């Protein structure tokens, strides 16, 4: 091999090893791949470590009878930094922690972070990548990732094809990357009418303590996830009685989707769709990310999606740690016929008739909303009851 060949191959190695960000680097990577393959017969795809997360999403039946299937995924490339996780030093742990914690939290952490929770934050977004979508054998589409490696797209599929493909109100699809890697995703089907449970995750079914900066990060990245006792049983009871759909809404980063889904599966929560936000490198801390205006709009937009795209009755379950009472109250006032029940878990020791709740649910019929802190004791098994039981005023 001549000197030119060696130089090109060295450049190729440098590009892959440094794993830098930016459009220029991506173009250089693509160029080097082509040069290596065309001129030297080297298959450089094996150097790529691109992966995908496919978030379970919604398919809605339109009034015309056909279906709109919504897909949401994230394409990313493993970083060279990932390989160092097995040998984390305190210095490296601190460096990683700064991605998700603010400076005043750092005194609390050393190298106790759980590796599986850190890894998704140490990857490079695969931007402007083509993704080939296969829904059954008849419906093939192409989409493209954005500047953060994300793709959100929708496809219209005839009802006859959906009925043929569905299995227990779920359709699976395949997403194929540019390295011919294949990933399988789920679409949960919502017919025009039905009952949907829209549930917050953090401090509603999983203890996160989002109101405390240090505990939020510790519960997210250090401690084992803890379930809110009684919630899995309540949700399974509703699923069994009403065959309702479940939609899990979170302010937490979608980089944590996989371990969050594992947590729900471990505790046997009903299967459902997931709606999380992508943590950007510009975000200052996990606390600020969770409590941002964007998070509030994220929740509002999902609720509006159900109102505008389905005729489902809605049961809204949340907690008092963020803006759930105010958001749910606004939706209930705007669309009173659509909101069937609202349940708010009190996480700050509030009384069940606290002034905040009275204000948040002003003009919402009292029989529609309930504040609770003991799911098994306070939450009803029967969602059709005209009036909800009211717990004592003290939590």
N, C-alpha and C positions, 0 to 999 in steps of 0.2 A: 504494500500500500504506500502511495506517495505521500509527500509532506502535506500537499493540499488536502488529501483525504483525512490524514491524521488531524489536521487543524479543524476540519469540519466536524469530525466526530468529537473532538474535544469541546468544541463550541456547543454541540448538541448535549453533551453530558453536563456542561455548565448550566445550560438553560434548564434542564430537568432538575438538577440538584438544588439550584438556588431557589426555585419555586417562587420567583418574584411575581408581583401583581402588575396589572396594567395592560392596556391594549397593545402596546408596542411589544412587550414580552410575549404575549399570546401569538401575535403575528410571526414573531421570530421563531417560536416553537413550531408553529405550523409549517413554516418555510423549511426549518431544519428536518422535520419529519419527512417532508417530501423529498428533499435532497438526499437524505439518508436512504430512503426506500428506493428512489429512482436510480441513484448512482452507485450505491454500495450494496443493495439487496438486504439492508438491515431492517427488520420489522420492529419499528420503534413503538408500536402500540403496546408492547409488553412493558414499556417503561411508564405508561400512563396508569394512574391508580384512581381513575374517576369513578365515583359512586353516585347513587341517587337515593334520596328519601322521597317516597310517594305518600302524601298525606291523604287518608281516607276522606273522600269528599261526597258531594250530594248530586243526585240526579233527580230532576223535578219533571213531573208530567205537565205539559202545557195544555191550555184549554183546547188546542187543536187536536190533542190526543197523542202527539209524538212526545219525545223526551229531549230535554237539554241536560247533557251530562257534563258536569264541571270537574276538571282535573287540576291538580295542584301538586307541584313537585319541586325539588331542589337538587341541582347537579353540582357536585363539588369534587375537588381533587385533593387527595391526601397530601398533607404537607410533610416535608422532611422533618419538621419539628415533632411530628407525631411519633417518630421512631425513638425519640428521646424520652417518651413518657415512662418507659420501663425503668429509667435511671434518673428519676427526678431528684434534683438537689433542691435545697431550700431556695436558692437563688432562682432556679427555673420556676418553682412553684409560685414565687412572688411575682415573677414576670407574667406568668399565665393569669394569676389572680387579678392583675391590674386590668385585664380585659373585661372582667365582670364585677369588680369591686372598686369602691372609691378609696381614696388614700386613708381616710379615718378608720376604715375597716381592716386595713392590712395588719395592724398589730395583733389581730385575732387569729391570723392564718399562718401556717407554715407549709409543710409539704403533705398535708392531710387530705388534699383534694382527691376525689375518686376519679380515676383515669377515664372511665367510660363516659363521664359527664363532661370532662374537659376536651376530649378529642374532637367533638364536632365544632369547637370554637378555634381549633388549630388547623383548619383546612382552608384551601383557596377556592373561592366561588368559581365555577366553570361558566364563564360568561359567553353569551352569543353562541351557544352550542345548539346544534339541531338535535331534536328528540323525535324519534319516530314512534307514533302511537298506534297500537293495534287493539281494536275492540272487536272481539270475535274474528271471523274470517272475512267479513264483508266491509268493514269500516277501518280504513287506514288513513292516518293523518300525519302531518308534520308540524311541529311547533318549535319554538326557539327560546332559550333561556335569556333572561334580561341581564342587567349589569350586576346583579347579585346572585346569579346562577339559578334564579327562580323562574318557573313558568306557571302561568295560570291561563287556562284555555277552556273553551266549551265547544261541544259538538252536538248537533241535532241528529237524533237517531229515531227511525220509525218505531212505533209501538210494537209492531209484529216482531221486529228484531230484538227489542228489549225483552219481550215476553219469552222469546226463545233462549236468550242468553242468561236471564236472571236465575239466581239460586238463593231462595230465602231473602228476597228483596235486595240482593247484592249482585252487582256485575263486576267481574274482574277484567282488567285490561293489562296490556304489556307496554312498557316504555323501553325503547331500545336506544342506547347511546351510540356515539360515533365510533366506539371500539367494539361494536356488536355485543355489548353487555346488555343483558335483559333483566328487567325489574318488573315486579307485578304489583299493581295497585288495585284499590277497591273503590267502587262507587255505590253508595247506599241510596236506594230508590225511594222517592217520596211520591206517592200517588196524590191526586188533586186534594183529597180530603183525608184527614187522619189526626193523630195526636203526636206532637213532638215535645220531648223534654230537652230544654236547652239548659245545660248545667255548666256553671263555672267549675274550674278544677281546684285552684289554689285557695285553701282555707274553706272550701265548700265540701270537697270530698278528699282532699289531700292537705295535710297540715304544712303550710309554708311560712306562716307568720309574716305576711307581706308588709305589715305596718312597722316592722323593726328591721333596720338596715342590716345589722350583723346577723340576726337569726335568719333572715331571708336568704342570704348568701350561704350560710352554714347548712340550712335545710335543703338548699338546692344543690350544693356542690360537695358537701362533706358528709352529712348524716344520712342514714337510710331513710327513704321516704316513709312517712307515717300516714295511715289512713284515718279519716274521721270515722270513728266507730259507729256502726249502724247504717252508714250510707250505702254500702254495697247491697245489703239485704233489702233496704227500702227500694232501691232502683230495680233490683231483680223482681221484687213483688209487683211494681208498676208494669214492668215489661211482661210478666206472666199474665197479668189481668187485662192489660189494654193492648198488648202487642204494639206499643208505641216506639217511635224512633228516638235515639239518643244522640245528642250533639254536644261535644265537650269543647267549651270555650275557655281559652286561657290567655293571660297577659304574658305568660312566660315565653322564652325564645323557642321557635320551632326546631332549633338545633337539639333540643331536649325531647323531641317527639318520641324517639324510639324507646328511651328508658321510661318515659311517662306512660306510653302504651303498655309496656311490660308491667308497670305498676298496676294499671287498671286490670290487666289480664290476670295478674297474680291474685288480686282480690275479687276476681270474678264479677267485675262491673259489666253491664251489658255492652256489647260491641256498638260502635257508633262512629260518627265523623269527628275529626279534630280540626280546630281552628285556633292557630297560634300565630305569633308574630315573629318575623325574622330579626335576629339581633345583628345590628350593623356595627362595623368597626368604629363608627363615629359615636356610638352610644357611650356615655361616660361611665355608667355603672348599671348593674342589674336592677338596683332599686329605682333609679331614675327611669330606666326603661319600662318597668312595670307600672310606675305611677305617672307616665307621660300622657299628654293629651291624645297622642296617637293610639294608646291602648284604649282609652275611653271611646274613641271613634271606631276602633276595631270591633268593640262589642256592639255598639249601636248599629253599625253597618250589617253585622250578621243578623241581628233581630229584624232589621228592615228587609233583608233578603227573604226571610221566611214570610213576612207579611205580604210582600209584593209578588212572590213567586209561588206561593202555595195557598191553600185554603185551610191549612192545619190549625187546630186549636193548639195553643202554646202553654206549657207549664215552665215557668222560669225559676231556676234555683240558683242562688248566689250567696254572698256573705256580706258582712258589714265592713270588711277590711278595705275595700276600694269604693267604687261608685255604683255598685250593683243596685242598692235601693233606689237611688235617684234615676238611674237608667231604666230600670224595670218599671218604676212608677210612671215615667214619661211615656213609655211604650203602652202601658195599660190605659192611660188617659187618652192617648191618640187613637188606639185601636181596641176599644173595650170589648168588642165581640170576639176578638181573636185570643185575648189573654184569659186563660181559664183559671190559673192559680199562680201565685208568687210565693216562694219560700226563701227566707233570708236567715242564714245562720249568724247568730250574734257572736262575734269573735273578740270583742273588746270589753266584755262584761256588762254590756248595756242591759237595761230593763227592756222587757218586751214592748212596753208602751213608751219608749224613749221618744223625746220630742223630734229627733231626727227622722224616725220611722213615720211618725204621724205626718210630718211635713212631706216626706218623700212620697207617701201614698195618699196625699190629699185628693179627695174626690174619687178615689178608687174604692169600690164597695168593700166594707170591712171583711165580709165573708170570703173575699178573694185572696187576701194576703195573710201570711203567718210568719212570725219571728220564732226561731227555735234554736236550741243548742244541744238537745238530746234527740237525735234523729229517730231512734226506735220508739221513744216515748211521745214525741211531739208530732212527727210527720204522719199524715193519714195514709192508710192503705187504700182507701177509696177516694179517688180524685173527683168522683161525681157527686159527693155529698154537697148539699146546697150551701151549708155554712161550715167553715173550718172550725175545729175545736181551738179555743184560745188558751194557751198556757198561762200559768200564773204570771204576775207582773215581774217577778224577780227571776232572773236566769239561774 
